[in-house]
């Protein structure tokens, strides 16, 4: 009876916090990652836990939240401008004539049909490329509220972390050593996922910057001075689920195509889709393998499956669930081995 009531209340509680689960979960991950730094500040600076937690939170605001928020609004503005440019290109007679001159003589299709197909593809491409991106970015109000909740929850999780851990150890049915082993794996995977996101964003940003620099050197596309800004936007976009570098290089390729620079536009599109698009998964798999000793295939499946099931938060939850599952199997195996081992004879 008590177990049934507890499960019912737990389900109801999850339904209550589900709309706020992502910022709360990220706040818990932030507190878990920052706890060693907090302990070091308390020990060396001889300050109370709340002050050390406040200092760390303020630093995160200045170094992470403010730049990310600025990048959020910048990417959203650029995405909307790209939509407008696509619509203008679909209606611009000059752009149509350029494409007809490029393709019309090479395909067995009349000019009117080709024109209709071009307009349809442009408009379908607009919906395909930016609708999901704008949905993932969400409204400005939701983003601001989520950021505030992340900071507030992270501060309190960090400030009261020791008390929360002691309370958890009193409530959990697991053996203390087993519980510490699972929590250690949880922390290890969280660090690995965060490191994988940062390194993947950095590698994709550098990769796209090199591609643009080479294209500018060979074809003189005239966007060399903007390389570092594009790299910064790529790094920010790469850390936003369902957005990624395509929100940067696809509008750029469309701009080159509109300007009549067809060769660099095609090369950028192919390299962006094949190389930059696969760098994300490659880097994440390798980082998870190196930091959490998780097989690359399991890392990839846990990330893709988590995103498919839970959305954005699945990027964190997927690998964590996989790691905790493996840890539980190891604990179960240890228990079975200890159970099957014959007792020592006393005498």
HUHU-V716473 format. One record per backbone hydrogen bond with DSSP energy under -0.5 kcal/mol. NH is the residue of the N-H (numbers start at 0). CO is the residue of the C=O. E is the energy in kcal/mol with one decimal. If there is no record, write none. Layout:
nh->(NH | NH)
co->(CO | CO)
e->(E | E)
This chain:
nh->(4 | 5 | 6 | 7 | 8 | 9 | 10 | 11 | 12 | 13 | 14 | 15 | 16 | 17 | 19 | 20 | 23 | 24 | 25 | 26 | 27 | 28 | 29 | 30 | 31 | 32 | 33 | 34 | 37 | 38 | 39 | 40 | 41 | 42 | 43 | 44 | 45 | 51 | 52 | 53 | 54 | 55 | 56 | 57 | 58 | 59 | 60 | 61 | 62 | 63 | 64 | 65 | 67 | 68 | 69 | 70 | 71 | 72 | 73 | 74 | 75 | 76 | 77 | 78 | 79 | 80 | 81 | 82 | 83 | 84 | 85 | 86 | 87 | 88 | 89 | 90 | 91 | 92 | 95 | 96 | 97 | 98 | 99 | 100 | 101 | 102 | 103 | 103 | 105 | 106 | 108 | 113 | 114 | 115 | 116 | 117 | 118 | 119 | 120 | 121 | 122 | 123 | 124 | 125 | 126 | 127 | 128 | 129 | 130 | 130 | 133 | 134 | 135 | 136 | 137 | 142 | 143 | 144 | 145 | 146 | 147 | 148 | 149 | 150 | 151 | 152 | 153 | 154 | 155 | 156 | 157 | 158 | 159 | 160 | 163 | 164 | 165 | 166 | 167 | 168 | 169 | 170 | 171 | 178 | 179 | 180 | 181 | 182 | 183 | 184 | 185 | 186 | 187 | 188 | 189 | 190 | 191 | 192 | 193 | 194 | 195 | 196 | 197 | 198 | 199 | 200 | 201 | 202 | 203 | 204 | 205 | 206 | 207 | 208 | 209 | 210 | 211 | 212 | 213 | 214 | 215 | 216 | 217 | 218 | 219 | 219 | 225 | 226 | 229 | 230 | 231 | 232 | 233 | 234 | 235 | 236 | 237 | 238 | 238 | 239 | 240 | 242 | 243 | 243 | 246 | 247 | 248 | 249 | 251 | 252 | 253 | 254 | 255 | 256 | 257 | 258 | 259 | 260 | 261 | 264 | 265 | 266 | 267 | 268 | 269 | 270 | 271 | 272 | 273 | 274 | 275 | 276 | 277 | 278 | 279 | 281 | 282 | 283 | 284 | 285 | 286 | 287 | 288 | 289 | 290 | 291 | 292 | 293 | 298 | 299 | 300 | 301 | 302 | 303 | 304 | 305 | 306 | 307 | 308 | 309 | 310 | 312 | 313 | 314 | 315 | 316 | 317 | 319 | 320 | 321 | 322 | 323 | 324 | 325 | 326 | 327 | 328 | 329 | 330 | 331 | 332 | 333 | 334 | 335 | 336 | 337 | 338 | 339 | 340 | 346)
co->(0 | 1 | 2 | 3 | 4 | 5 | 6 | 7 | 8 | 9 | 10 | 11 | 12 | 13 | 16 | 17 | 19 | 20 | 21 | 22 | 23 | 24 | 25 | 26 | 27 | 28 | 29 | 30 | 33 | 34 | 35 | 36 | 37 | 38 | 39 | 40 | 41 | 47 | 48 | 49 | 50 | 51 | 52 | 53 | 54 | 55 | 56 | 57 | 58 | 59 | 59 | 60 | 63 | 64 | 65 | 66 | 67 | 68 | 69 | 70 | 71 | 72 | 73 | 74 | 75 | 76 | 77 | 78 | 79 | 80 | 81 | 82 | 83 | 84 | 85 | 86 | 87 | 90 | 91 | 92 | 93 | 94 | 95 | 96 | 97 | 98 | 98 | 99 | 102 | 102 | 106 | 109 | 110 | 111 | 112 | 113 | 114 | 115 | 116 | 117 | 118 | 119 | 120 | 121 | 122 | 123 | 124 | 125 | 125 | 126 | 129 | 130 | 131 | 132 | 133 | 138 | 139 | 140 | 141 | 142 | 143 | 144 | 145 | 146 | 147 | 148 | 149 | 150 | 151 | 152 | 153 | 154 | 155 | 157 | 159 | 160 | 161 | 162 | 163 | 164 | 165 | 166 | 167 | 174 | 175 | 176 | 177 | 178 | 179 | 180 | 181 | 182 | 183 | 184 | 185 | 186 | 187 | 188 | 189 | 190 | 191 | 192 | 193 | 194 | 195 | 196 | 197 | 198 | 199 | 200 | 201 | 202 | 203 | 204 | 205 | 206 | 207 | 208 | 209 | 210 | 211 | 212 | 213 | 214 | 214 | 215 | 222 | 223 | 225 | 226 | 227 | 228 | 229 | 230 | 231 | 232 | 233 | 234 | 235 | 236 | 238 | 239 | 236 | 239 | 243 | 244 | 244 | 245 | 247 | 248 | 249 | 250 | 251 | 252 | 253 | 254 | 256 | 255 | 259 | 260 | 261 | 262 | 263 | 264 | 265 | 266 | 267 | 268 | 269 | 270 | 270 | 271 | 273 | 274 | 275 | 277 | 278 | 279 | 280 | 281 | 282 | 283 | 284 | 285 | 286 | 287 | 288 | 287 | 294 | 295 | 296 | 297 | 298 | 299 | 300 | 301 | 302 | 303 | 304 | 305 | 306 | 309 | 310 | 311 | 312 | 312 | 313 | 315 | 316 | 317 | 318 | 319 | 320 | 321 | 322 | 323 | 324 | 325 | 326 | 327 | 328 | 329 | 330 | 331 | 332 | 333 | 334 | 335 | 336 | 344)
e->(-2.3 | -2.5 | -2.5 | -2.2 | -2.6 | -2.3 | -2.4 | -2.3 | -2.7 | -2.2 | -2.2 | -1.8 | -2.0 | -1.4 | -1.3 | -1.5 | -1.8 | -3.1 | -2.8 | -2.2 | -2.1 | -2.4 | -2.7 | -2.3 | -2.3 | -2.4 | -2.3 | -1.1 | -2.4 | -2.4 | -1.9 | -2.3 | -2.4 | -2.3 | -2.8 | -2.3 | -0.7 | -2.0 | -2.5 | -2.1 | -2.5 | -2.1 | -2.2 | -2.6 | -2.2 | -2.2 | -2.1 | -2.3 | -2.7 | -2.7 | -2.1 | -2.6 | -2.4 | -2.8 | -2.5 | -2.4 | -2.4 | -2.2 | -2.1 | -2.9 | -2.4 | -2.2 | -2.6 | -2.8 | -2.0 | -2.2 | -2.4 | -2.0 | -2.1 | -2.5 | -2.4 | -2.2 | -2.3 | -2.7 | -2.1 | -1.1 | -1.0 | -0.6 | -1.9 | -2.5 | -2.1 | -2.1 | -2.7 | -2.5 | -1.8 | -2.7 | -0.5 | -2.2 | -1.9 | -1.0 | -2.2 | -2.3 | -2.3 | -2.1 | -2.4 | -2.5 | -2.3 | -2.4 | -2.7 | -2.5 | -2.3 | -2.9 | -2.7 | -2.0 | -2.0 | -2.7 | -2.8 | -2.2 | -0.5 | -1.4 | -2.8 | -1.9 | -2.6 | -2.3 | -1.9 | -2.1 | -2.4 | -2.6 | -2.5 | -2.2 | -2.4 | -2.5 | -2.3 | -2.1 | -2.7 | -2.7 | -2.2 | -2.3 | -2.1 | -2.7 | -2.1 | -2.9 | -2.6 | -0.8 | -2.4 | -2.4 | -2.1 | -2.3 | -2.3 | -2.4 | -1.4 | -1.3 | -2.7 | -2.9 | -2.4 | -1.9 | -2.1 | -2.5 | -2.2 | -2.0 | -2.6 | -2.5 | -2.3 | -2.7 | -2.3 | -2.3 | -2.2 | -2.9 | -2.4 | -2.6 | -2.4 | -2.4 | -2.3 | -2.7 | -2.5 | -2.1 | -2.2 | -2.8 | -2.5 | -2.1 | -2.5 | -2.7 | -2.5 | -2.2 | -2.5 | -2.1 | -2.5 | -2.4 | -2.5 | -2.4 | -2.6 | -2.1 | -2.4 | -2.9 | -0.6 | -1.2 | -1.2 | -1.8 | -2.5 | -2.5 | -2.2 | -2.5 | -2.3 | -2.4 | -2.2 | -2.8 | -2.5 | -0.8 | -0.8 | -1.4 | -0.7 | -1.7 | -1.8 | -1.1 | -1.5 | -2.7 | -2.1 | -2.0 | -1.3 | -2.5 | -2.5 | -2.3 | -2.3 | -2.3 | -2.3 | -2.0 | -1.3 | -2.6 | -1.3 | -1.4 | -2.5 | -2.6 | -2.6 | -2.0 | -2.5 | -2.7 | -2.4 | -2.2 | -2.8 | -1.7 | -1.9 | -1.4 | -0.5 | -1.4 | -0.9 | -2.1 | -2.8 | -2.3 | -2.4 | -2.1 | -2.7 | -2.5 | -2.0 | -2.1 | -2.7 | -2.0 | -0.8 | -1.3 | -2.6 | -2.5 | -2.6 | -2.7 | -1.9 | -2.6 | -2.9 | -2.0 | -2.4 | -2.3 | -2.1 | -3.0 | -1.7 | -0.6 | -1.3 | -1.8 | -1.2 | -2.7 | -2.2 | -1.6 | -3.2 | -2.2 | -2.6 | -2.8 | -2.4 | -2.1 | -2.3 | -2.7 | -2.1 | -2.1 | -2.5 | -2.7 | -2.4 | -2.5 | -2.3 | -2.4 | -2.7 | -2.4 | -2.2 | -2.4 | -1.5 | -0.5)
